[in-house]
Amino acid sequence: MAANVQALPRIPANDAEILERLPARAGKSVLKGMAGLRAALIKNPTDTALAGELAQIYFDLAVASGDPRYVGYAEAVVNRFANPLPTVLLSLRGMLRQYRHDFSGALQDFADVLRLQPDKADAHAWRGAIFLVQADYAGAQKECDALAKLGREILASGCRGLVLAYGGQVAAGYKVLSIALSQASDPGNRLWILTRLGELAAWQGKSDLAKTHYAEALGLGLDDVYLLAAWADFLLDEGQAAQVVALLASWEASDSLLLRLTQAEASLNRPGAARHQQMLLDRYAAARERGDTTHRAEEARFELHLHGDVPAALRLAQANYEVQREPRDARVLLEASIAAKKPAAAQAVRDWLQRSGFEDPRTRRLAQVLEQTGSSQ
């Protein structure tokens, strides 16, 4: 759920308006299903079940493609209905709110879902994911336990594995996720677990193992922006920028993947880097104009590594870390603080590392460099 998606909801001028011609990768069955749902919803505009199906497809497309417009389309469908929302739309609103980084609103929506439907496992899973993003590992563990009580062992294991890994027990977390993978048959579940196993293997310094997991995830043939971003970050850390260019050449629609593509192109002095930098500048400016702040971690990385505005990078990284505190958020704040020679700016990250025991050697080295920067001043 770390992939950033930015868009504002837009209500079509009329129900027959074509919102978007989907890319071929969406698949004929998806296209046909969406056309049918839109037609049915035009005939039955108060049918919340139809609205939920259509909004879910839009949300899934946003996750798969990284194209921010689909989130706006999903919001437009959900926002047609007044409170109190039925469970299906309440859950979708929570999912959309968490993408906007409105975590308190999302947590409340999922709590309301569970009040109406106590056995709704997805609501516990989303709450656990949000607590992980906020570095509230005790809160996340409660959701893991709730999933286990509902008999949703694969979801529970995925949740527990990340709680362990984020909380300083990466080897134990890797073992739990490996067991979950052996039990998972659904391709979507396997993709998610394999991606996370790739990350955990990299945090343990096991590059070859990480490559194996990422390769297996990619081999499933499912579009997933989080997977592509994680794999691209790994390749950039390994000095494999040319592979990133080949991987992401057709993914300009995703802001997060365009950033990684541009980083790779710039490091190789490719001619496309300048055009892509301007595209990113334009997108970030447009996001600021509409009050969208979900892009701050990505923009901080852009300012630091591509645009060269260290004060702006530090400001953005600090603002992002106040809301979102995953390992990648900690890393960009550490890097920006080192570049600005301001150790105090990343004190929250240093406190988290001490409190959690997070084991990634790269993050630990950055924290040591920052501490040495402070000692030399």
C-alpha positions in Angstrom: 0.0 0.0 0.0 3.2 2.3 0.0 2.7 3.2 -3.6 1.7 6.9 -3.7 -1.4 7.7 -5.8 -2.5 11.2 -6.3 -5.7 12.5 -7.9 -8.7 14.6 -7.0 -12.2 13.2 -7.4 -14.1 14.4 -10.5 -17.8 13.9 -11.1 -18.4 13.3 -14.9 -20.6 15.7 -16.7 -23.0 12.9 -17.4 -23.3 9.2 -16.8 -22.4 8.3 -20.4 -19.1 10.2 -20.4 -16.1 8.0 -21.1 -13.6 8.5 -18.2 -10.6 6.7 -19.7 -9.5 4.4 -22.4 -7.7 1.7 -20.3 -4.3 0.5 -21.4 -4.1 -2.9 -23.1 -2.5 -4.4 -20.0 -5.7 -4.0 -18.1 -7.1 -7.0 -20.1 -10.2 -7.6 -22.1 -12.1 -9.1 -19.2 -11.5 -6.0 -17.1 -12.6 -3.7 -19.9 -15.7 -5.7 -20.5 -16.5 -5.9 -16.8 -16.1 -2.2 -16.3 -18.3 -1.3 -19.3 -21.0 -3.6 -18.0 -20.9 -2.2 -14.5 -21.0 1.4 -15.8 -24.0 0.7 -17.9 -25.8 -1.1 -15.1 -25.0 1.8 -12.7 -26.5 4.3 -15.1 -29.7 2.3 -15.1 -29.6 1.7 -11.3 -27.8 4.8 -9.8 -28.7 4.0 -6.2 -27.4 0.4 -6.3 -24.6 0.4 -3.8 -23.5 -3.1 -4.7 -22.8 -2.1 -8.3 -21.1 1.0 -7.2 -18.9 -1.0 -4.9 -17.9 -3.3 -7.6 -17.0 -0.5 -10.0 -15.1 1.5 -7.4 -13.1 -1.7 -6.4 -12.0 -2.2 -10.0 -10.8 1.4 -10.2 -8.9 1.0 -7.0 -7.3 -2.2 -8.2 -6.3 -0.5 -11.4 -4.7 2.3 -9.4 -2.7 -0.3 -7.4 -1.7 -2.2 -10.5 -0.8 0.7 -12.8 0.1 3.6 -10.5 -2.1 5.9 -12.6 -3.6 8.4 -10.1 -6.7 9.1 -12.1 -8.2 5.8 -11.1 -8.3 6.8 -7.5 -10.2 9.9 -8.4 -12.7 7.8 -10.4 -13.2 5.5 -7.5 -13.8 8.4 -5.2 -16.3 9.9 -7.6 -18.3 6.7 -7.5 -18.2 6.4 -3.7 -18.9 10.1 -3.0 -22.2 9.8 -4.9 -23.7 8.2 -1.8 -24.5 10.0 1.5 -23.7 8.8 5.0 -24.3 6.4 6.5 -22.6 4.3 3.9 -23.2 0.5 3.6 -20.3 -1.7 4.6 -19.0 -2.2 1.0 -18.6 1.5 0.3 -17.4 2.3 3.8 -14.6 -0.2 3.4 -13.7 1.3 0.0 -13.7 4.8 1.4 -11.3 3.6 4.0 -9.0 2.2 1.4 -9.1 5.4 -0.6 -8.5 7.5 2.5 -5.4 5.6 3.4 -4.1 6.2 -0.1 -4.5 9.9 0.6 -2.6 9.4 3.8 -5.8 10.3 5.8 -4.9 7.6 8.2 -7.1 8.7 11.0 -10.1 8.8 8.7 -9.3 5.4 7.2 -8.8 3.8 10.6 -12.2 5.2 11.7 -13.9 3.9 8.5 -12.4 0.4 9.1 -13.5 0.5 12.7 -17.0 1.3 11.6 -16.9 -1.6 9.1 -15.9 -4.0 11.9 -18.7 -2.6 14.1 -21.2 -3.5 11.3 -19.4 -6.7 10.3 -17.1 -8.1 13.0 -15.7 -10.9 10.8 -14.5 -8.6 8.0 -10.9 -9.7 7.9 -9.9 -7.1 5.2 -10.7 -4.3 7.6 -8.3 -5.8 10.2 -5.7 -6.2 7.5 -5.9 -2.6 6.4 -5.8 -1.3 10.0 -2.7 -3.4 10.6 -1.1 -2.0 7.4 -1.8 1.6 8.5 -0.4 1.0 12.0 2.8 -0.4 10.4 3.0 2.7 8.3 2.7 4.8 11.4 5.3 2.6 13.2 2.7 1.6 15.8 3.8 -2.0 16.0 1.7 -2.8 19.1 -1.4 -1.6 17.3 -0.5 -3.6 14.2 0.0 -6.7 16.4 -3.5 -6.5 17.7 -4.8 -6.6 14.2 -2.6 -9.6 13.4 -4.1 -11.4 16.4 -7.6 -10.5 15.3 -6.9 -12.0 11.9 -5.6 -15.2 13.5 -8.8 -15.5 15.6 -10.8 -15.2 12.4 -8.8 -18.1 11.0 -7.2 -16.0 8.3 -3.8 -17.4 8.8 -2.1 -16.2 5.6 -3.2 -12.6 6.3 -2.2 -13.0 10.0 1.2 -14.4 9.1 1.8 -11.6 6.6 0.9 -9.1 9.3 3.1 -10.8 12.0 6.0 -11.1 9.7 6.2 -7.4 9.0 5.7 -6.5 12.7 8.7 -8.7 13.5 10.8 -7.3 10.7 10.0 -3.7 11.3 10.5 -4.3 15.0 14.1 -5.5 14.9 13.6 -9.2 14.2 14.0 -9.4 10.5 15.2 -13.1 10.4 12.1 -14.1 12.4 9.9 -12.0 10.2 11.4 -13.6 7.1 10.7 -17.1 8.5 7.0 -16.3 9.2 6.5 -14.8 5.7 8.2 -17.9 4.2 5.7 -20.1 5.9 2.9 -17.9 4.7 4.2 -18.2 1.1 4.2 -22.0 1.3 0.5 -21.9 2.3 -0.6 -19.2 -0.3 -2.0 -20.3 -3.7 -3.7 -17.0 -4.8 -1.4 -15.2 -7.2 -2.1 -11.8 -5.6 -1.2 -13.1 -2.2 1.9 -14.7 -3.5 3.0 -11.5 -5.2 2.6 -9.5 -2.0 4.5 -12.0 0.1 7.3 -12.5 -2.4 7.8 -8.7 -2.7 8.1 -8.4 1.1 10.4 -11.4 1.2 12.6 -9.6 -1.3 12.7 -6.6 0.9 13.5 -8.6 4.0 16.2 -10.5 2.3 17.8 -7.3 1.2 17.6 -5.9 4.7 19.6 -9.0 5.8 22.3 -8.3 3.2 21.3 -11.4 1.1 21.2 -9.9 -2.4 21.0 -13.1 -4.3 18.1 -14.3 -2.2 16.3 -10.9 -2.7 16.8 -11.3 -6.5 15.3 -14.7 -6.4 12.2 -13.5 -4.6 11.7 -10.5 -6.9 12.2 -12.6 -10.0 9.5 -15.0 -8.8 7.1 -12.2 -8.1 7.7 -10.6 -11.5 7.2 -14.0 -13.1 3.6 -14.1 -11.9 2.9 -11.6 -14.7 0.7 -9.3 -12.5 1.1 -5.5 -12.7 1.9 -4.1 -9.3 3.5 -0.7 -8.8 4.7 -1.5 -5.3 6.6 -4.6 -6.6 8.1 -2.6 -9.4 9.2 0.3 -7.1 10.7 -2.1 -4.6 12.6 -4.0 -7.3 13.8 -0.7 -8.9 15.0 0.6 -5.6 16.9 -2.7 -5.1 18.5 -2.4 -8.5 19.5 1.2 -8.0 21.1 0.3 -4.7 23.0 -2.5 -6.5 24.2 -0.1 -9.2 22.0 -1.7 -11.9 20.5 1.5 -13.4 20.3 0.2 -16.9 18.0 -2.6 -15.7 15.8 0.0 -14.1 15.5 1.9 -17.4 14.5 -1.2 -19.2 12.1 -2.2 -16.5 10.2 1.1 -16.2 10.4 2.6 -19.7 6.7 2.1 -20.3 5.6 3.3 -16.8 5.6 7.1 -17.1 2.0 7.3 -15.9 3.0 6.3 -12.4 4.7 9.2 -10.5 6.6 6.9 -8.2 7.9 4.7 -11.0 8.7 7.8 -13.2 10.9 9.0 -10.3 12.9 5.8 -10.3 13.2 5.8 -14.1 14.5 9.4 -14.0 17.0 8.6 -11.3 18.3 5.7 -13.4 18.5 7.7 -16.6 20.3 10.6 -14.8 22.9 8.3 -13.4 23.5 7.0 -16.9 23.4 10.4 -18.5 20.6 9.3 -20.7 18.9 12.0 -22.9 15.5 11.2 -21.6 16.4 12.3 -18.0 15.8 16.0 -18.6 12.3 15.5 -20.1 11.3 13.2 -17.3 12.7 15.7 -14.6 10.5 18.4 -16.1 7.5 16.0 -16.1 8.1 15.4 -12.4 8.4 19.1 -11.6 5.1 19.7 -13.4 3.4 16.9 -11.5 4.6 18.0 -8.1 3.6 21.6 -8.8 0.2 20.5 -9.9 -0.2 18.4 -6.7 0.8 21.4 -4.5 -1.8 23.6 -6.3 -4.6 21.2 -5.5 -3.4 20.7 -1.9 -2.3 17.1 -2.4 0.5 16.2 0.1 0.7 12.4 -0.5 3.7 12.9 -2.8 6.1 14.3 -0.2 8.4 11.4 0.2 8.8 11.0 -3.5 9.3 14.7 -4.0 11.9 14.8 -1.2 13.8 12.1 -3.1 13.5 14.1 -6.3 14.8 17.3 -4.7 17.7 15.5 -3.1 18.9 13.2 -5.9 17.8 15.0 -9.0 16.9 18.7 -8.5 19.7 19.4 -6.0 17.6 21.5 -3.6 18.7 20.1 -0.2 16.7 22.5 2.0 13.5 21.6 0.1 14.3 17.9 0.3 14.8 18.1 4.0 11.6 20.1 4.6 9.6 17.6 2.5 11.2 14.5 4.2 10.5 15.9 7.6 6.8 16.7 6.8 6.4 13.2 5.3 7.9 11.5 8.3 5.4 13.2 10.6 2.7 11.2 8.8 4.3 8.1 7.3 7.1 6.3 9.0 8.0 3.2 7.0 11.7 2.3 6.5 11.9 4.0 3.1 10.5 7.2 4.7 13.2 7.0 7.4 15.9 6.5 4.8 15.1 9.6 2.7 15.0 11.7 5.9 18.4 10.4 7.0 19.8 11.1 3.5 18.4 14.6 3.4 19.6 15.4 7.0 23.1 14.2 6.0 23.1 16.4 2.9 22.0 19.4 4.9 24.4 18.6 7.8 21.5 18.8 10.3 21.5 15.7 12.5 18.8 17.1 14.7 16.4 17.1 11.7 16.3 13.3 11.7 16.1 12.8 15.5 12.8 11.1 15.1 14.4 8.4 12.9 17.3 7.9 15.2 14.8 7.5 18.1 12.9 4.9 16.0 16.0 3.0 15.2 16.9 2.8 18.9 13.4 1.9 19.9 12.6 -0.6 17.2 16.0 -2.2 16.7 15.4 -2.2 12.9 18.2 -4.1 11.4 18.8 -2.9 7.8 22.5 -2.3 7.5 22.1 0.5 4.9 19.8 2.5 7.2 22.0 1.9 10.2 25.1 3.2 8.3 23.2 6.3 7.3 22.3 6.9 11.0 26.0 6.4 11.9 27.1 8.9 9.2 24.6 11.4 10.5 25.9 10.9 14.1 29.4 11.5 12.9 28.3 14.6 11.1 26.9 16.0 14.4 30.1 15.1 16.2 32.3 17.0 13.8 30.3 20.2 14.1 
